[in-house]
Structure formats: C-alpha cells, structure tokens
Amino acid sequence: MAEHLSKNLLFLIFFIAAHANDAATQPAKHCLTKCGHVSIPFPFGTTTDCSLDTNFLINCTNNVPYLLPLSNDTALVLLSISLVDSDLRVSSPVASDCYSIDDQGKISNIQTDQFLFSGNFSISWTRNTFTAIGCNTLGVVVAFTLEDPRRYPATCFSYCEKLEHASNGFCTGSGCCRISIPRAAEGRLLTLIGYYFENNDFNNSQVRDFNPCSYAFLVEEGGYEFQTTHLKKLESTEFPVVLDWSIGDQTCIEAMKNPSSFACKAENSTCHDSDKRPGYVCKCPSGFQGNPYLLHGCQQDIDECAGPNDCFHEAKCENTPGSYNCLCPEGFEGDGKNNGTRCNSPKSSYRTNNTLIYSLCLGISIGILALVVASFYVHWKVNKRKLIKLKEQYFQQNGGFLLQEHISKHRNSSQIAKVFTIEELRKATNNFDACKILGQGGQGTVYKGVLSDNKTVAIKKSKISSPSQINKDFINELVVLSQINHRNVVKLLGCCLETEIPLLVYEFIPNGTVFEHLHGHGTFLRLTWKTRLRIAAETAGALAYLHLDTCIPIIHRDVKTSNILLDHDLTAKVSDFGASRIVPQDKIELATLVQGTCGYLDPETFLTSQLTDKSDVYSFGVVLAELFTGRKALSFDMPDAEKNLAMFFVTSMEENRLLDIVDKSIINEAKVEHVYEFAKIAKQCLSSKGEERPTMKVVAMELEGLRAEEKHIWCREKEEFPSEETEILLKASPSISNNLEEEYFMLLDRI
C-alpha cells in the first residue's frame, strides 16, 4: 500500500512539474498562424516567442514564408508544413554550369548550391531524387551530417550528341539522368561538372546551340518531368524539395525525463521516435486530430460517422470520443460491423416436435455422410500435405528464401518474371525430351519448348553439385537478369521453383552462337566484316549497359563468343549470367573466386582474385580478336606461340604482322584503316593491366564510330589513314608483355 501511494505521489509531482512550464513553451496569442497561403503551425513560428526554439523560426516577408538554412545567403521559399507526416516542402534552386562562347566547351562559370540545415531538419532521402540535365554532364550530389564531416557522394552522367537523342518524359541518361540521394543528407552540396571524353572527338561546341548549360538539382519524387526544351534554359527554375523534421535529437524516453522541454503538450498526445532522422515527433491518437504540440491540441474529435466506416448497412453509426459504435435496429443482435458479427435476427426460443425429429434425422444422415467424406478428405489432405512439403523443400533448396532476401534488398528492381508451374514446362518440352535439348554448358542444360500460347522459349535446367551451388548460381542469375532490359541481352521470361532442379525460362534465340558461326560448319552463315563489326558494337553496348546503366552495376564474368547468341537478323544477344556478380555501389572491385573460361579469363583477376568491370573488358578483347582472325581463343593443335589467341594477337601487332592474321574471308570487305582501328581497340582491351584498359562505354562508342564510318552516316571529313602513320602507330604501341602476363600464361599452361 505504501509503495502504491509513493508511485502516485511521484506521478503527481511529475504532472505538476510538467504543467508548470507549459506556458513557457506555448506560442503567444498574437502569433501568426499563416503567412500568405501557407499555414504556420506550432512548433514553427515567425518570431522567437511563437516558435518552440530558433530552429523552427520562419521568416515571413511580404506574405511569403522563408526557411533559413545555417549556411547559404539564399533563403528557401516555404511551400507547406505537415504535422502528420513531420515534413515540410521548400522551393530549391537549380545549380548550373554554362560554357563560354569561344572556349571549345571547357569548364567555366560553375554555380553550385550548398545548404546546411539545423539539426532539426534533413533532406528526405526517400522522397527526393537528384537530377542532372545536359548533353555531356556529370552531376554530383554530396551529402554530409553535422556530426560526421565525411562526404557521401553520388553521381549520374547525362550524354547526347544530338537533340534527337533526348526524349520528352524520359530521364535515363540521354539528355537527363536521375538517381537516389545518399541517406546521410542533413546537409546538401550540389556540384556540377561539364565532362567530356578526350579520345572520342566530342566537343561541347557541337551541342551548344541547344544545350549551352548543364544543370543539376534536387526535386521531390514525381515533381519533375524532363522536356527537351529544358536543355536550352533551366537555370532560373526552382523545384519542390521535401525536408524531414523532428524535435531535438533525443528519443522519447530520454526527452520525457525533462518535462519542461518535452514538446508533446496535448493531454492525449503520443510520442514517437522519428524513423527518418534523430529526435522524436508528437502525434494525436487515433480518432482525434489537431496539434499535439499545443495544450489541449488533440481534443478535436474525428467524426467517423461523417465519412466511410465499417458499420453494417442496417446499423446506425454513433460517434464517440475517439471512436464510434454501430447500433443494430431493435429486434436484432450483433456488433453491427461488416468485419464483426453484423446484425442478425434473434434465435427462436422454441421448436416444434416435427422440427426436432426432422433435425435429428437430418443430423444423423449428415453425420454418416460426413464420416465417409471425411475419410476421403483425410486421405486427400495427407497426400496434399506431402506434396506441399515436398514443394516447400524444393523451394528452399532452390534458393527461394534467398530470392526473397534479394528482392527485399533490391526493391527498385523490376521483378516482372513469371512463375511457371512444372506442369506447364513439362508440356512445353514433351516432358523434357532429349530431342528438345538445344545445348549443354557449365551451368546447366537448355531445352527448346513451346508454351500453351504457341510462344517458343528456351528452358534452362541448372546442374546440381550441392545446395549451396544452387543458391549461389541459380538465384544469382535470376536476380541479375530480372534487372536487365536491353535489346542486346537475352530476356528472362520467368522461372519455376517446384522441382528438385531449378528452371529458368528465356526468350528463344534461333540462330545459334557467334562461336558456331565463326568456327562451325554446315548450315551456319559466314559472318561478313560488316556483320562482325555490328556484333562487336552491339555486344559492347550491352556490356556497357550492364556496367553503368543498371540500378546496380553488373559484371558478367564469362564473356565469350559461345555466350553471344544471334537472332534471325544476326542481332547479338548476350546470355548466360550464371557467373555474374552484382557490384555494391560503394565498391569498385570485389574479391572473388576465379571463375570464367580459359582463353578469355583476365590475367589480372586470375592472379589477384580481384574482380572489376575491366575483367569483362579483357574477355571482350578476346572476342574482338576472334572476330578479327576467325581463330578460337585456345587452339591446342597450333604451335606453342599461337595456342593462346590473346597472346598471339598482341605479339602479331607488335611485330607489324596484323594483315597476316586477319581472317582472309573479310580482308577484301573492309578498308585497311578500319581493320587497323578495330585491331587497336582489341589490343587496348587486352592490356594485362586493368587500369590501362578502356571502359566498355568507351569501347562501345569507338566501335559505333567505326560502324558509322562504314555506313557513311556521319558527315565528317577525315583524311585517309597513311600507311606510314599506320606503321608508326603500330611500332609505337607499348608491349603488353610483362611479368604479370607471363606468370598468368605459365600458370594457364599448367592447367
């Protein structure tokens, strides 16, 4: 009893202390509640005696409200304040970088925006995006916190050579790019860089007429739609940005220890730790509305009967403080709610004898019938349960839970793959008839199938060596492919997890592989120089897309001619992502087990086990050498000096014997300077040091340039490639041979 009285006394002391200081933390009666058309609810105010503290001061000038950052001379126009969502919207300017008239596109006049807000505000990393506009623009947003001086940058690159390359409503890298902002965004720094390649003849002067400036800005999600006219002028525009706010930096439990400064003043208000930033926020309880930061601020009851409610159509809605009741009509019983017992007629208090007899007979009959049905049901249920458990076992064995984990981690990915039943795929492949096998590889067997809608597909049945093998290879390939949407990448249509062996369903590519066309016999078409150049450009574009344009960079790890499929028009399609790796956004290289195909494997990765996007560049260089020479990557029936194509190709270039190794079937179809240019690209890709290799983006652009010259699409004057210059370039090329590569090939010979 004494303990109970002691607790009540402590509560009374706390209550008196809390209310003794309420008047000091409440706004004065003369305070403005609106500035222009914008409501200014407490804890915000236009003067120090009208706001909770100076962090929540709003500058109201000429009926226009402004939010003042800690740094930056420019105040931000306040658009709205929300007590329910604990956020506010401001109007943010655009950072710009304009090029001078005669400097050939060099960087000048860079304008950046930097806003550092107080500890009660932070830029919402979930409701804003970072956007850059321009034809050769690198937009950089750098976020930092008040406690941590380290910078957290994020970038996006926007590129276009003609106005026609950009499209209204699309912000995917052509004239406009968009990315999420870093989470640590209590402050904000926007930096804009006019960036151009020195090796691809790009000059900013060629786009200055329709894009004289580059722009970068933050904008509320859904608050901006790209228009090509924005390339011309955008620097005077402002966009809405969402800021999250909270009270202080303490949790609710910590803040309630000091009643005088605790901000939740309404009697029935509740305190919640902010899930967006440090500090806490106050809310009115369910059924009430108002301002929880004011005394008696949550006493405005919500009339649930005035709007949609759960009352049954025959029941009458009665509003109560904070809730409502549903009253059934007289003579009916129940709670009157649709999701409850509704309103029902009362049960009869009597039954006739005939009714009792009828009910008894009916009950016995139903009982006997129920026993018979139950026996069959139990038997069916047991078998069904066994089947369900078996499917659950296969689902877990095939990495189903790992797939769910990947989906939760990569919520921005487009998960559109269809889940097929095993019955559908058995019917499509005639129960996986051996006659339907298209090919077999290191990752599994591929069958040709025809679905019920007469669509031809390729069905891949993965090989099993262990459960971890399934989880790693199968789920990795599924997650990678579900994020890819490119015309030169094989499209994933769906998957099946109901069998012991996991299955993937792809679009069917009917014309074989590049390897078969280069080295096969019989019905395979001969690849002309023009076709080989197009295949190389398309494959390079697909790999550049995987490295740069997907939401998370992807390294293929097994680029080779047998993994490049050809359709009816001989269009290249990159396939087989069983060995691919997703690269975390904060890493540029990964430590990994060596995986790939001999002859295509990057020597640097082989020796260091460090995987980068330059590993794919090396493998692609071997593919270029194959297309150029018509030889296989590894030929064990050749002399020792010619067994490894990559090594033989580089040696031949250094010895100026390029025309001796070029495929004789294409030598008369291409110009000599184009042949040398193609070979130079291949040699750059085959550099033994990853840092000396170009990126796939650069390789793709150079190959597209060669294609354009072949078609005479680009109308630019270019002198003929002098034979003397050719010899000088070839002789001046640095030797690729070094201790690193020699060690790699010595180890390769021992395999």
RAKA-V908120 format. One record per run of one state. SS is the DSSP state (~ for helix, > for strand, _ for the rest). FROM is the first residue (numbers start at 1). LEN is the number of residues. Records with the same first field share a line. If there is no record, write none. Layout:
SS: FROM-LEN, FROM-LEN
This chain:
_: 1-1, 21-2, 26-8, 36-2, 40-5, 46-8, 58-1, 62-2, 68-3, 72-4, 83-4, 94-1, 99-11, 111-2, 117-4, 124-4, 134-2, 144-8, 160-3, 166-10, 181-6, 195-9, 207-6, 221-7, 232-6, 246-1, 248-4, 256-14, 274-6, 284-4, 290-10, 302-2, 307-4, 312-4, 321-2, 328-4, 334-3, 338-6, 346-7, 398-2, 410-8, 420-2, 429-5, 441-3, 451-5, 463-4, 483-6, 490-2, 497-6, 508-5, 520-9, 550-4, 556-5, 567-5, 575-6, 583-7, 592-11, 609-1, 612-1, 630-4, 635-5, 643-1, 655-3, 662-10, 686-4, 693-3, 712-11, 733-6, 751-1
~: 2-19, 23-3, 54-3, 163-3, 204-3, 228-4, 252-4, 304-3, 353-45, 400-10, 422-7, 434-3, 467-16, 514-6, 529-21, 561-3, 603-6, 613-17, 640-3, 645-10, 658-4, 672-14, 690-3, 696-16, 723-10, 739-12
>: 34-2, 38-2, 45-1, 57-1, 59-3, 64-4, 71-1, 76-7, 87-7, 95-4, 110-1, 113-4, 121-3, 128-6, 136-8, 152-8, 176-5, 187-8, 213-8, 238-8, 247-1, 270-4, 280-4, 288-2, 300-2, 311-1, 316-5, 323-5, 332-2, 337-1, 344-2, 418-2, 437-4, 444-7, 456-7, 489-1, 492-5, 503-5, 513-1, 554-2, 564-3, 572-3, 581-2, 590-2, 610-2, 634-1, 644-1
